[in-house]
Amino acid sequence: MKRLIVAIDGPAGAGKSTVAKLAAQRLGYTYIDTGAMYRAVAWQALNDRIEPDNESIARLAHKIDLKLSYADGKTEVLVNGKDITDAIRTPEVSRLVSKVAQVPALRDVMLKLQRNMAAQGGVVMDGRDIGTHVLPNADIKIFLTASISERAKRRWLELKARGYNIDLAELEAEIACRDKQDCERDIAPLIAATDAITIDTTKLTINDTVKKIIELCKERQ
Ligand code: C5P
């Protein structure tokens, strides 16, 4: 059976990472969270007090180590050996990351790293530019989306479970701002690839969405 390359893109909160992780697990593939890579660089830039649009942040990408677990799809994120898996999910990092992700030199380094990670096949990679730039020859391209209010609600619940008490309307505005930055940047903006299959998850359960993706994969294996 062919070990496919599956690209999943979409805006913040569409359910990409949850769904991609589960799909990878069921297929016995590796899940690669490219957002975590940009977040790790944003975290390090915050830590080192480097301006987010400074080209020198590109070198930080080489310090990131993603520990990918095949068994449970868990991704541990390390920078210089320090575990920052939870630290990259804070609201501070979320607010900064889309600025960092606009730096051309950084995107260039990430593109190469991510292509290498997918080279052997048997991967589900999620992000914003996977189907359009990183893996234009992916076997399957999915564009996951959902209404902005549903996406904000999901993120709000996620943050609440982690102890953050954030105003829902404020969170929705922040997500809209991040979407705008991701969609309007010059390099590799967030857009569905022309050959991507769009799945609107607003009214779908996680399980329904994963099932749809697995069916698509089975057709092409
Ligand atoms: O997926 P997640 O929301 O964790 O991604 C965080 C940010 O990283 C995105 O809003 C985007 O600015 C950036 N990103 C990107 N390209 C990717 C993955 C993420 O620009 N392939």
Boltz pocket constraint, residues with backbone or C-beta under 6 A from the ligand:
constraints:
  - pocket:
      binder: B
      contacts: [[A, 12], [A, 13], [A, 34], [A, 35], [A, 36], [A, 38], [A, 39], [A, 97], [A, 98], [A, 99], [A, 101], [A, 126], [A, 127], [A, 128], [A, 129], [A, 130], [A, 178], [A, 182], [A, 188]]
      max_distance: 6.0
